[in-house]
Amino acid sequence: MIRSLQKKFIRAAMLVVTILLVFFLLAINAANFLSVSNEEGRLLTNILEREAAPEPRVEAGGIPEVPDPDPNAPKDGMDKQIEKLPILIGPAKKILGNRQYFTATVSEDGSIRDKDISHISEEMQERAEELILSVFADGKTGGRVGTYLYRTRDIGDGTVIAFLNTAEHQASLIRVALITLVLGIITWFIMLALVVYLSRQAIDPIARNIERQKQFVTDAGHEIKTPLAIITANVDVLELHTGKSKWIDHIRSQTMRLNDLMQNLLTLSRLDEANAISEAIVFHPGEILSKLADDYAEPAELHGIEIIKNINVKAELRFYRENFEKLCTIFLDNAVKYTKDGGFIKVELMPQNHDIVLIFRNNCEELPENDPQELFERFTRGDQARTQKKGGYGIGLAMARAITEAEGGQVKASYEDENVICFTVRLKNLK
């Protein structure tokens, strides 16, 4: 039970860690992507504005021809004219550096009027004209062709198209993604080691408390055995001296009831420790369940209850045989106690995906008010008044759940139409 609790703690903690790591990795890569995309857009805009700017145009290595300011303009007006002069070459070189790009001006008739392909490789220069005409024919204002990002701008008598090679940017995105992924995986395993270590510290007080509770139940059970044995012996002696009476019968029956209750509590305590009573073996569970159902046929007939069997006797299961018999006995005993007179009990066993599925279904006078899953809690009974007319202790189904879940199985209860209750058990084959 402690190990199971620790595993649940680790799973919950690592789920939170995983969600946070994924969120931060996605956030980092999304921010990097947006930054690179904005940088690409800015560079492409600079290229496009330079190419679409009106004359004077400047050739590489040349000096811009700047028109003289109007000498008749006022001083402040002249300053404004100077500010508007196109100073393009210096800033463009500073911004673009050695990045690969090319531009072209296409006339309205689709002919290339001017192009600059000096900033790309020779191999790409051969394809440049084809890409320019393809983009012009497509008519889009922007997009991507291979590793090149492009934008267009109308200039009245034609269209300026600018292309920027983004292969370096894409490689940068991939590098950052791989680096963050590797760091994320390393961080995840580091966090796993820390969570495993800290889980022991967090679970330790709970484990000690559970161990004290189990030790208390065990010690109390053994201590109560002796006075119960003495009471039983004294009742027998009293009956020899005074003869039978209903008072003596009541004392004996309640003593036996208390003794059975202590035995069940001790068994449940051992099951909580997840230690098997015997070694797991391979057997045919259908044969055992069929025989147990036949054993309950006679007490069921006394109340007109029909037991219907749908059992695969050839199915095999590797499990703890004593635990399996105890499990089946609990559900059959529960069904016989709570099935209404003249009702039915349907028992099914079938293999399913390497597991064994047991289904116990019976109808009753009325369904319990409890939620179906609450029936597996200790000392919970459908009889809310907690009377003893059915002879139950309220821990049988808790024992059934402990047996099932001790080895990773599942058990659930459900209410069906016409006051029918159904218990479904899935047992896993042990290795």
KAWOQUI-V839060 format. One record per run of one state. SS is the DSSP state (helix for helix, strand for strand, loop for the rest). FROM is the first residue (numbers start at 1). TO is the last residue. Records with the same first field share a line. If there is no record, write none. Layout:
# KAWOQUI-V839060
SS: FROM-TO  FROM-TO
This chain:
# KAWOQUI-V839060
loop: 1-1  53-74  84-88  97-100  108-111  117-121  139-141  146-147  155-157  166-166  243-245  273-280  284-284  296-296  302-305  312-316  320-320  339-343  353-354  364-371  377-395  406-409  417-419  429-431
helix: 2-52  75-83  89-96  122-138  167-242  246-272  285-295  297-301  321-338  372-376  396-405
strand: 101-107  112-116  142-145  148-154  158-165  281-283  306-311  317-319  344-352  355-363  410-416  420-428
